[in-house]
Amino acid sequence: MSPGSPSKAPAVAAVDWGTTRLRVWLVNEAGNVLAERRGDDGLITAQAAGFSTILEGHLAAMGAPEAMPVIICGMAGSRQGWLEAPYVAVPAPIGAIFAGAARVPGQRRDIRIVPGLAQRQADAPDVMRGEETQLAGAGLPAKGRHLVCMPGTHSKWVLVEDGAVAGFGTWPTGELFSVLAAHSILRHSLGEQPKPVAPGNPFFQRWCEIALAEGGDVTSRLFSIRAAGLLQDLKPDDAAACLSGLLIGGEIASASRRYGKGGSVVLVASGGLGALYTEALGLAGLALRAVDADEAVRAGLVEAARKNGMIAQT
């Protein structure tokens, strides 16, 4: 097959633009990845350097055609981003979310940003940006009730019923870990730079089980980590494992109370964090189907490009 054949030619750039990180993929009409770039020039950097400047720099380095369209998800569409893409209110069909993609004005390319989701309940307001695209690419069956867990700095749990987002909740587990480790009394127990926590660490498992058994009441246990360092010679890396297990177990227990215990969970995650949640969900007695987060966001961006006429429908 010749280099200029359709399967070898990039058709659209798919961009996941986070707060601190940026990922760009060139994909062809079939949705296959032809090139990839990653960088530390997320929202925070782009606010100073310019969104267009950063994007065009990556595209030029990848040899992207000048007229090639771009589909973006994530924080580039936030109020502090390139262009605020209005939220779509839930409940909303997953397939209809992408119809609200906002076009960035004044660009020589067709650049569109996927909207986030908003839950406008008076007693449970919530928002997401980026996770809706992962959700669309997670391969959920069109029928039935599905509970999806997407771990991260701000973990999302999403209830999907018959192909529509019925509701969701945010647990800032990753942020809590960072804040407590660096800015609370626990910093004396964890040290300056604890090693990444392994899912097989017995301290992680035990403290996760504690949080699950106590229904997620983690605040009453936090100081025990400090006390264990003073009284039981708990080492910094093991203290980090205790805190991680406690917070992740608490998140799962809390989400289970909200959405119902038992059943199964679709876990959309990658790397070490995915391994920790796989272990914790198993300890909670929940069956799971694992979906790679990188693959999900790419698949979702390709679907968004199709919905917006950037590449042909399959």
ZATOR-708616 format. One record per residue (C-alpha): x, y, z. Coordinates in pm, 1 decimal. Layout:
        px        py        pz
         X         Y         Z
...
//
This chain:
        px        py        pz
       0.0       0.0       0.0
     145.0     339.2     -94.8
     237.2     604.2     165.9
     -27.7     837.6      27.6
    -311.0     587.2      61.9
    -608.3     683.8     284.8
    -511.8     446.6     566.8
    -169.1     614.8     593.3
    -296.3     971.5     584.7
    -388.9    1155.2     907.2
    -747.7    1282.4     903.9
    -787.1    1455.7    1240.4
    -583.7    1551.1    1546.8
    -733.0    1423.8    1873.1
    -625.6    1620.2    2181.4
    -672.1    1548.8    2551.8
    -584.1    1879.0    2722.8
    -555.7    1846.4    3098.3
    -459.6    2088.0    3372.3
     -90.3    1997.2    3365.5
     -53.6    1752.0    3074.0
    -133.4    1746.6    2703.2
    -169.6    1448.3    2473.0
    -204.9    1474.2    2094.9
    -275.3    1191.1    1851.9
    -298.5    1200.0    1472.8
    -556.8     946.7    1356.6
    -674.8     832.7    1014.7
   -1028.3     793.1     881.6
   -1054.1     451.3    1045.2
    -958.2     596.5    1384.0
    -614.5     433.1    1395.3
    -331.6     622.5    1565.0
     -53.7     729.9    1325.7
     147.7     956.2    1558.0
     148.8    1068.7    1921.1
     299.2    1343.9    2133.8
     277.0    1413.1    2506.6
     393.3    1713.6    2702.4
     378.6    1907.0    3027.8
     208.3    2202.8    2859.7
    -141.9    2163.2    2994.5
    -389.3    2435.3    3087.3
    -158.5    2610.5    3334.0
     123.1    2646.4    3079.4
    -110.8    2727.2    2791.2
    -268.7    3017.7    2978.3
      67.7    3192.8    2963.6
     214.1    3064.6    2636.2
    -108.5    3061.8    2433.3
    -325.5    2765.3    2341.7
    -288.3    2810.9    1966.5
      90.0    2846.0    1992.2
     125.2    2523.9    2189.6
    -113.9    2325.5    1972.0
      41.1    2439.1    1644.9
     387.7    2360.5    1778.8
     288.3    2001.5    1850.0
     108.2    1961.1    1518.0
     404.5    2099.9    1322.5
     639.7    1860.7    1501.6
     411.1    1573.2    1398.4
     393.8    1685.7    1035.0
      19.8    1749.3    1044.9
    -135.1    1909.6     734.3
    -218.1    2279.4     778.9
    -588.8    2232.8     713.3
    -634.6    1921.8     926.0
    -919.0    1958.4    1181.5
    -868.9    1920.0    1556.5
   -1102.2    1778.6    1821.5
   -1019.5    1856.6    2186.5
   -1150.9    1741.2    2522.2
   -1058.6    1842.1    2875.9
    -965.0    2164.7    3047.3
    -908.3    2362.7    2726.7
   -1287.2    2394.1    2731.4
   -1307.2    2524.6    3087.7
   -1383.0    2880.5    3195.4
   -1007.1    2934.5    3239.7
    -926.6    2758.0    2912.6
    -907.2    2842.7    2545.2
   -1280.7    2867.5    2493.3
   -1552.0    2777.0    2742.1
   -1753.9    2490.6    2596.7
   -2095.3    2506.0    2768.4
   -2186.4    2209.7    2986.4
   -2445.7    1957.1    2877.1
   -2690.8    1892.0    3159.7
   -2755.6    1536.2    3275.3
   -2944.7    1318.8    3226.6
   -2813.8    1308.9    2870.5
   -2754.7    1033.8    2612.7
   -2383.3     969.8    2569.4
   -2420.5     985.5    2192.1
   -2574.4    1333.6    2207.8
   -2305.9    1497.4    2421.3
   -2069.4    1562.8    2131.7
   -2329.0    1756.4    1934.4
   -2250.9    2057.7    2152.7
   -1880.3    2078.1    2060.1
   -1776.9    2445.9    2051.9
   -1577.8    2579.0    1754.9
   -1277.8    2800.1    1835.0
   -1312.0    3121.4    1633.2
   -1034.9    3295.0    1439.3
    -836.5    2980.2    1354.2
    -733.2    2859.5    1009.5
    -824.0    2508.0    1117.0
   -1159.0    2367.0    1221.9
   -1089.4    2331.1    1596.0
   -1367.3    2212.2    1825.2
   -1383.0    2148.6    2197.1
   -1605.6    1881.9    2349.0
   -1844.0    2008.4    2619.9
   -1831.5    1879.4    2974.0
   -2125.2    1751.1    3176.6
   -2313.0    1932.4    3452.2
   -2529.8    1784.4    3724.7
   -2755.4    2068.4    3832.2
   -2928.2    1906.4    4130.7
   -2964.3    2156.4    4414.1
   -2826.9    1914.2    4673.3
   -2562.5    1749.2    4453.3
   -2415.9    1996.2    4200.6
   -2124.6    1852.7    4004.8
   -1927.6    1895.9    3681.6
   -1680.1    1703.2    3468.8
   -1455.9    1782.4    3172.0
   -1268.6    1513.0    2983.9
   -1421.8    1214.2    3159.0
   -1730.7    1236.6    2936.6
   -1504.5    1156.8    2640.1
   -1353.6     857.4    2818.3
   -1706.0     745.3    2897.1
   -1803.8     758.2    2529.8
   -1501.5     548.6    2439.8
   -1541.7     288.2    2714.1
   -1752.8      52.7    2502.1
   -2053.2      44.5    2734.6
   -2348.6    -166.1    2615.4
   -2639.5      40.9    2484.3
   -2882.8    -120.7    2728.3
   -2880.8    -179.5    3099.7
   -2745.9     -11.7    3411.6
   -2371.7      44.2    3433.2
   -2161.9     198.0    3709.8
   -1834.1     347.0    3587.4
   -1537.2     442.5    3806.3
   -1274.7     680.9    3663.1
    -995.9     731.7    3919.5
    -776.3    1039.4    3927.6
    -705.6    1359.5    4112.2
   -1083.4    1402.4    4115.9
   -1228.9    1052.5    4077.4
   -1561.0    1029.0    3896.6
   -1830.1     768.2    3949.9
   -2090.6     772.4    3675.7
   -2425.9     596.3    3656.5
   -2524.8     511.9    3298.9
   -2870.4     376.1    3222.8
   -2966.3     259.2    2872.6
   -2694.3     464.7    2707.7
   -2759.3     787.9    2899.5
   -2568.1     948.1    3185.2
   -2820.1     945.0    3469.0
   -2594.1    1106.6    3728.0
   -2242.0    1120.7    3863.4
   -2032.2    1214.5    4165.4
   -1679.8    1338.6    4231.8
   -1446.8    1211.8    4503.9
   -1125.4    1426.0    4517.6
    -922.3    1130.0    4639.8
    -597.4    1209.5    4459.6
    -606.6    1571.9    4568.8
    -678.1    1474.5    4930.1
    -377.2    1243.1    4928.5
    -152.4    1522.6    4797.0
    -283.0    1783.7    5039.6
    -264.7    1557.7    5344.8
      79.5    1427.5    5250.6
     226.4    1774.2    5202.9
      25.6    2010.8    5423.4
     -99.2    1819.5    5728.5
      51.1    1654.3    6033.6
      85.6    1340.1    5820.5
     373.5    1499.0    5629.8
     594.4    1398.8    5924.1
     488.6    1036.1    5877.9
     509.2    1010.2    5497.6
     832.0    1201.7    5449.7
     916.4    1419.6    5152.9
     894.7    1166.8    4870.5
     739.5     827.2    4951.9
     766.3     554.8    4690.4
     465.1     475.2    4469.5
     223.6     246.7    4651.4
     201.8    -112.5    4524.8
    -139.4    -286.2    4523.8
      10.4    -588.2    4699.9
     138.2    -380.4    4991.6
     -21.8    -531.2    5305.5
     -56.7    -187.3    5463.9
    -253.4     -64.0    5161.8
    -476.4    -370.7    5172.8
    -536.9    -356.9    5548.1
    -623.1      12.5    5561.4
    -842.5     -18.7    5256.1
   -1031.6    -297.9    5432.0
   -1066.6     -77.2    5739.9
   -1222.8     203.5    5536.0
   -1457.1     -37.9    5359.6
   -1565.6    -200.7    5686.9
   -1634.1     136.6    5847.9
   -1837.4     267.8    5555.6
   -1581.5     522.4    5442.5
   -1549.4     715.3    5770.3
   -1185.4     797.3    5701.7
   -1147.5    1116.1    5907.6
   -1157.9     922.0    6234.9
    -865.4     710.1    6113.7
    -631.8     969.4    5961.6
    -447.8    1059.7    6281.0
    -392.9     690.5    6350.8
    -134.5     693.3    6070.7
      65.2     955.5    6261.0
      21.0     765.3    6587.4
     139.3     441.2    6425.3
     460.6     615.3    6325.4
     519.5     730.2    6680.7
     413.9     414.4    6863.5
     468.7     129.6    6615.6
     760.1     257.0    6403.3
     548.0     275.3    6086.9
     788.0     356.6    5800.8
     720.8     648.1    5558.2
     651.3     428.6    5255.0
     413.4     211.4    5455.6
     245.1     522.4    5596.8
     183.6     634.8    5236.2
      31.4     294.1    5164.2
    -194.7     330.4    5470.0
    -315.3     671.5    5355.3
    -371.8     554.7    4999.1
    -565.9     247.4    5110.5
    -772.9     450.4    5354.6
    -871.1     715.2    5099.8
    -939.1     476.4    4810.3
   -1133.0     240.1    5036.2
   -1330.7     534.9    5170.0
   -1413.4     649.8    4817.5
   -1539.0     305.3    4715.8
   -1744.9     267.2    5033.7
   -1900.8     610.1    4984.9
   -1978.9     549.8    4617.8
   -2128.6     211.6    4704.7
   -2364.2     376.5    4952.3
   -2475.7     623.1    4688.4
   -2516.2     387.8    4394.2
   -2587.1      57.1    4566.7
   -2366.1    -222.4    4695.7
   -2287.4    -531.9    4497.1
   -2293.9    -576.5    4123.6
   -2008.4    -480.1    3895.5
   -1807.2    -172.3    3805.4
   -1648.2     -60.5    3479.1
   -1305.0      69.5    3579.0
   -1158.5     321.8    3333.6
    -797.0     366.3    3442.2
    -433.9     316.4    3346.2
    -102.0     239.4    3510.8
     -36.7     217.3    3881.4
    -357.8     393.1    3979.5
    -559.4     138.7    3786.1
    -380.0    -142.2    3968.5
    -459.8      10.9    4309.1
    -828.9      48.7    4225.5
    -842.8    -303.8    4082.9
    -712.0    -434.3    4415.3
    -942.8    -213.3    4622.5
   -1254.9    -300.1    4421.2
   -1168.4    -667.0    4464.6
   -1137.7    -619.5    4840.0
   -1482.8    -457.0    4830.7
   -1622.9    -767.7    4660.2
   -1707.3    -585.7    4339.0
   -1665.6    -752.9    4001.2
   -1510.4    -526.4    3743.1
   -1441.9    -483.6    3374.5
   -1121.2    -292.7    3312.3
   -1091.6     -36.6    3031.3
    -762.8     137.7    2951.9
    -813.0     511.7    3006.0
    -582.3     615.2    2719.8
    -762.8     390.2    2475.0
   -1100.5     513.0    2599.3
   -1022.7     883.7    2556.6
    -882.0     824.2    2206.7
   -1188.9     624.9    2106.2
   -1414.4     895.2    2249.8
   -1231.4    1171.7    2062.0
   -1261.9     978.0    1736.6
   -1634.5     939.4    1799.4
   -1658.0    1313.8    1867.8
   -1478.8    1383.6    1539.7
   -1730.1    1164.2    1357.2
   -2027.5    1330.7    1524.7
   -1894.1    1670.4    1415.1
   -1830.4    1568.2    1053.7
   -1451.8    1586.4    1076.6
   -1412.5    1227.4     961.6
   -1661.3     998.4     795.1
   -1910.2     790.8     993.3
   -1829.0     421.1     994.4
//
